Amino acid sequence: MNARTAILAIALFWPVQSLSQGFAGLGIASDDFAQPAPQPVFNFPQDHGAHPDYRIEWWYLTANLTGPDGTPYGLQWTLFRTALAPGTASGWTSPQMWMGHAAVTTPDAHYVAERLARGGVGQAGVVADPFEAWIDDWALEGPTFDALAMRATGADFAYDMQLRATGPLVFHGDAGYSVKSGEGQASLYYSQPFFEISGTLSLPDGEVAVTGNAWLDREWSSQPLSEGQIGWDWFSLSFDSGDKLMGFQVRGDQQAPFTYASWIEADGTLTAYTSGAFTAQTLKADTVSGHDVPTGWRVQLPDKGVDVEVYALTPNAWMDVSVPYWEGPVTIEGSHTGVGYLEMTGYD
């Protein structure tokens, strides 16, 4: 099948309703699919792979990097799976859809690429053991989930990276059962926030050797939002102390944000905080690609003495893809210092 035919097929079979509704579409009820349940029992390495009976899933890696001259960079590699119906099938009858996003952020620029694929034809997929996630020539793969190689290319960038885990997996919410709304919508959610990463960025000005730290999120659900929720602000913050904070607020059109936070100590011990303990307030906003987007935040978790200001490395980290959103590296100053990543959705 040539590239033009593949693109036409994807356009015909991609879940157009979900794309048109953007992230608010994640609040649509989906009774035909499996639903997350409290007290989940994870089974590894199998759970590093796909869960085709759930409607949506992702393998989501972000990294804060530094070049030889001290220049900061950000990197993203994401593979999304979404389904028209539960289950699998071979060839073009498969109900599984795949979408990949890759990006590199510098202090002055943001480079983005997207790939779309239909499941069942080998163009994209995930194998648990040995681990391999791919879409076209983009890949995140390795003999185990703790030792991975990662590559992606776009029109004006590429990267080739190596990752090594130096700490344990962490399980958000109640042992991996992560509630996202007051009505109880939830996902199954764990992370590997302890990757060391190194490799080469290829940018318009040439190649750059980089090192840093990376954070990989694994999450799957069938209705992660409630009907009235329209988007979220998600922070993954790595402090110079070695401790980490993952916090999010899910915004509603007629309701106060629902919040959650995971405090992750340097040894991987996690403390979960239910809605209201974590807060994020806008300090600064920019107009990015025609959207008013917060690019400076005051983030607080009083129980751990966290009161920090979080600022985008560059405001122009807009992901101009099928369902647009903002994603980029951030700096941290205040009670704690460090670097991190910020994702913001639902800013139309």
N, C-alpha and C positions, 0 to 999 in steps of 0.2 A: 504494500500500500504506500503510495507516495505521500509527501507531506501535505499537499493540498487536500487530498482525499481524507487524510486523517483529521485535519482541522475541520472539514465539513462534517465528518461523522461526530466529532466532539460537540460541535455546535448543535447538531440535531438531537443528541442524546443527553447533553449536560442538563442537570436539574435547573431549568431556567427560573422557576418560581423562587428557588432559594437564592439565586444570584440577584434577582430583581428586588428581593426583600432585604438583601444584605444580612448583617449580623442579627437584625431583629427576627429574621426567619428561623433562628435557632430556638425561638419560643413557640414554634408550631408543634402541636401535639402529634405524636407518631406512635400510635398504639400497636402497629404491626411489628415494631422493633423491640429488641431486648431493652430493659430498663435497669440502670444501676440500682443496687440494693445496699442497705447498710451492712456493716461488718463484712466487707468483701474479703475473699481469700484469693490472693494473687499466686500465680503459678509461673515461675521463671525457669527457663528462658521463654516459654511460650507466650507470656503476656507482653514481651517486647514486640511481638508480631501483631498482625491485624486481627480485628474482632468484627467480622463482616455482618454479624447479627445486630450490631449497633449502627445508628444512622450516620454518626460523624466521629472522626478520630484524627489525631495529629501526632507527628513526631517533629518537635519544634526546638531548634537549637539556635541560641544567640551567643555571641562572644564579644568580649572587650579585649582589644589587641593593642599592642604598642610596637612601633617600628624602631629601627636602630637609633634614630635621632630623637626618640621620645614622642613622636607624633602618635596620637591616639586614633584608633580605627574601631569600627563596629562591623560585625558580620552576622548574617542570618542565613539559615538553611532550614526550610520547612517543607514537609510533605503532608498534605491533607488527603484523607479518604472520606468520601461521602457516598451514600447509597440511595438508589431509587427504591430498593426493596431489600429485605434481609437475605443473606446467603450469597453463594457464589455460583458461577457457571462459566463454562469455557467460551472463548471467542467473544464476538460482539453481543452475545446475549447476556453477558455479565451485568448485574445491576450496580457494580462498584465503579465509582468515578475517582479519579486522582487529580490533584492539583499541586504543583510545586512552586514555591517562592524562594528566591535567592536575592541577597542584597549585600552590598558593601557600603559603609558610611565612612566618610572622611570629615575633617573639620569644615570642608568647603563644598562637598558634593555627596550625592546619594545615588547609587547605581542599583537598578532593580531589573529582575527578569522573572518571567512566569512561564510555567509549562502546564499543559492540560493533557490528560490521557484517559482512555477508557480501560477498565479492568478486563482481564480475561485474555488479552492478546500479547502479554509479555512486555508491554511498553512501560509499565509501572507496577510496583508492588512492594511487599515487605515479607522477608523470610526471617524467622526468629533465631534459628540456630544452624550454622553460624549466621550472625546478624547481617542482613542486607536490606536496605531501603533504597529504592531508586525510582527515577522517572527520566526516561531517555538516558542521556549520558551523565546526569547528576546522580551522585551516590553518597550514601552514608553506610559504611560497611566495615566489618572486622570479625576476627575469630570469636570475640566475645563482646558484650555490650560495654565492657570497660576499656576496650582498646579499639579505636575506630579510625578509619580514614574517611575524609570528606572532600568532595569536589563538586564544583558547579561552574557554569560559564554563562555569561550574558553578552550582549552586543558590545559592551565596552569594559567588561571586567571578567575576571576568573579567579578562582582560588583552589588551592590544593593543600589540605591541612591534615595534621595528625592529632589525635586526642587520646589522653590517658586519664582515667578516673583515679583520684587520690582519696576518695571518701565514699560513703555508702549511698544507696538510693534513699530518698526521703518520701514519705507518704503524707499527703496533705489532707486536711480535714480530720475526719475520724478514721484513721488507719487507711487512708486512700479514698474514702467516700467524701467527696467535696461538694457541699451544698452551695448553691449559687443564688438562691432567692428565699424570701420569706415564705413562699408557697411550697418550698421543698425541692424544687428542681435541682438535679445534682449530676455530677460526673464521677468517673473513676480517674484519679489523678495522682501521679507520682513524678518525681524529678530526679535527675542526676546533676546536682549543681556544683560538683567538685571536679570538673574536667580541667586539666591543663591542656593547652592547645598551642601548636606552633605550625608554621608553614609559610606559604608564599601567596601574596596577593598580586595579581596582574591587573594594573590600572593603566589609564591612558598615558601617564607619565613614566611607566615602566614597572618593573617588579620590585616588591618590597617584602623583605623577610620580617615576619611578625611572631610575637609570642604573647600569651595572655591566658585568660580563664574563660571557660564556656559553661553554659547552663542548658541542659536538655530537658524539655518537658514532654511527658507522655500523658495523653488524656483522651478518653472516649466516653460517649454518651449518646442518647437519642433525642433528648430535649433539655439541653443544659441551661436554658433561660426560661423565665416565665413569660406569659403572653405580653405583659406590659413593659418588659425590659428591652432596651434599644441598643445597648453597647456597654463597653467596660474600659477601665483604666487599670492596667496590670503592670506592676513593678517587680523586677527581680534585682535586688540590691546586694552587692558584695562589699562588705566593709573591710577596711585595712586590718581590723582586729582578727579577721578570719571568720567572724560570724556573718550570717546572711539573713535577708528578709525578703520573703515573697508576700506581697499584699495586693489585693485588688478591690475595686469597687465596681459594682454592676449598676448602671444607671437606668432608672425607669422614667417613662414619660409623665407619670402621675404619682410618683412615689419617691421617697428618699433612697439614696443608694444603699445597696446591700453590700457589706464589706466582710472581708476575711483576711487573716494574716497567718503566715507560718514564720516563726522565729527559728532559725536553724543555727545551732552552735557549730563551732569549728570541727567538732567530732561527729557531727551529723545528728545530734539529738534535736528533736523537733518539738516545739510548743505551739499548739494551735490556738488561735484567737477567733472567737465568733463575732458576729456583726456588731459594730460599734466600737470595738477596741482599737481598730486601725482607722486612721483618717487621712485623706488626701485633699488638699485645698489648692485651687489654682492661684499662682502668684503672677504668672505672665502668660500671654497668649500671642500667637502669630497667625497671620493669614498665609496658609500654605496650600498652593494649588487651588485657590479659591475657597478653602475651608478655614474656619476659625478654630484653631487647635491650641489647647494648653501646652506650653513648652517649658513652663517652670512651675514647680509644685512645692508645697510644704507637706511633708509626710511625717506622721507622728504615730508612734506606738508607745504610749506612756509607760506601760508595764515594764518595758525594757530600756526606758530612758531615751528612746529615739525621737529626736526632733531635728529633722534635716531639711535642707532645700535641695531639690533635685532639678537639674537643668539639662536640656537637650544639648548634645555635642554640637549639633546643627539643627535648626528648626525644620529644615527642608527634607526631612526623612519620611516623605509621603510615599506610600506603596501604591503606585498607580497601576492597579491590577484589576481583575474581574470584580472583586468586592474590595474596594479601596479602604485603606486604614493607614494609621501612622505607626511606625516601628523604628526605633533607633536607640543608640547608646546614650547614656546620661552620666553626668558627674554628680557627686554627692558632697555636701559641706554642711557643717553644723555640729551637732552632738557626736556624729560619726562621720567619717570620710571614706571615700571609696569610689567605685564605679558600678554601673549596672545597665539595665535595659528597661525600656518603657514601651508598652504597646497600648494604643488607644483606638477603639473602634466606635462606630456609630456617630461620627462627626460629619454630617452631610453638608 
